[in-house]
Amino acid sequence: MTQALIVYASLTGNTEEIADITAELFEEAGVDVDVVECVQADPADYEDYDYCIVASYTYGVDGDLPDEIMDFYEELEEFDLTGKVFGVVGSGDTFYEEFCTAVDDFEEQFAKTGATKGAAGVKIDLNAEEEDVENLKAFVKGMVETYESMLGN
């Protein structure tokens, strides 16, 4: 069975909820999922998984990555994740000009690892609403389809 690791950073609980929804959707697609808070994870952990997912919020006016995920972010590019499928989801606040830039930052960082982008990142305003859950369903579907096409299925 294929396996996914979702590493998340959450301040208010919104991003943790997004990570949990994403995990549930992967499980519905027949994928075993582990969800780990970023301070408990290391990018090397992804080497044991087929799907590599980050769920992060964007912090502050300048669209910064959260402090607690910075080490993970910086170390990520040092790993060769060729053959893995990655995806990024995140929360932000449309009040700020820099909305959900953590999603973009992590997509760029994952690209340096040789992993294949499985689906466009999902950016969620604050907490997940019905429309966001639909976007997460499409995200997971795209991730699974990308992985299966890599296997030739």
N, C-alpha and C positions, 0 to 999 in steps of 0.2 A: 504494500500500500504506500502511496506517496505521502510525504510529510511536509508540513509547513511550519515555519517559525515566525511568529509575529512578535517583534520587539517594539515596545511602546514607551512613550513619555507622556504623562498626563498630570496636569496641575489641578484642574477642577473636577476631573472625573469624566469629562466629555470624550477625551481621546481614548481612555480606557474602555468606555462603552463602545466606541467605534471599533476598537480592536476586538472586543468580545463579539460584536455583531459580525464582523468579518470572519472571525474564527468559526462561528456558528454556520455561516454560509459555506465556508470551505468544508466543514464536516458534512453538511447536506450534500456536497459534491463528492463525498467519499474520500476526503483527505484527512489524515490525522493531523491535529494542530496542537502546538504548544504556544502559549501566550506568556511572555516574560517581560517584566518591567526592565527598562534599559539599564538601570544600575546593577541588575543581576545578570546581565548578558554581555557577551563578547562577540565581536564579528566572526570569530573563528567558529562559533556555534553554528553558523549557517552552513558550514561544510558538511554537516550531517543531515541536511534537509534539501528537499527539491524546490520548495518555494521559500523565498526570502522576502519578508514584508516588514516595513517600518510604519508605525503609526505615531505621528508626532504632532504636537501643537506648535503654532508659531507664536513667539513671545514678543510683546511690545510694539511700539510705534515703528521701529526699524525692521521688523520682520525677522527677528533673531531666532536662531535655534535655541531651545531650552538648555540651560547650563548642564543639567543632568545627563543630556544625551551627547554633549560635545565630544567627549573622549571616544564614544562609540562611533560617532560620525567621522572623526579624524582617523581612527584606526581602520575603518571599513575599506578605504581605498588600497590598503596594503594586502588584501586578500584576493586570490584568484577564485572567482565563483563561476567560472566557465561551466556551462551545462546546467546552471541554476536559472530559475525564473524569478525576477524581482518585481515588486510593486510597492507603491507608497500611498498611504492615506493619511489624512490629517485634518485637524480642526484649526479654525482661526476665527477672527471677528471682522466682518466686512466694515466695521466702523473704521478700521485702520486701512491706510492706503496700501500697505504691504500685506496682502491677504494670503495666508497659507503658503508662504514662501518656503517653509520647511519641507513641503512636498517636493518642490522644484529642487531644492538643495540636495535632498537625499536621492532624487532621481539622477542628478548629475554625478553624485558620489558613487552610486551603484554602477553607473555606466563605466566607471574606471576599473571595475572588478572583472569585467568580461561576462557578467551575467546578462541574460536576455530580458528586456522589458516585456512583461506579460500583459500589461494593460495601462492605459492612461491613469495617472494619479487621480485620486478622489479628494476634493477639497470641500470641507463641510463647515458651514457657518455655525459656530458654537456647538450645538448638539444635533445628533442625527434625527432628522424628520423622515416622514414617509418617502419623499422624493430621494433623500440621501440613501436610504436603505435600497431603493431601486438601483441607484448608481453603484452601490457596493455589490449588489447582485451581478450587475454587468461587469464590474471589476473582476470578481471572482471567476465568472464565466470566461472572460478574456484570459485570465491567468491560466486556467485549466486548459483552454483550447491551445494556448501558446505552448504549454508544456507537452501536451499530447502531440502537437505537430512536430515538436523537436524529436519526439520518440518515433515519429513516422506513423502515428495512429490516425 
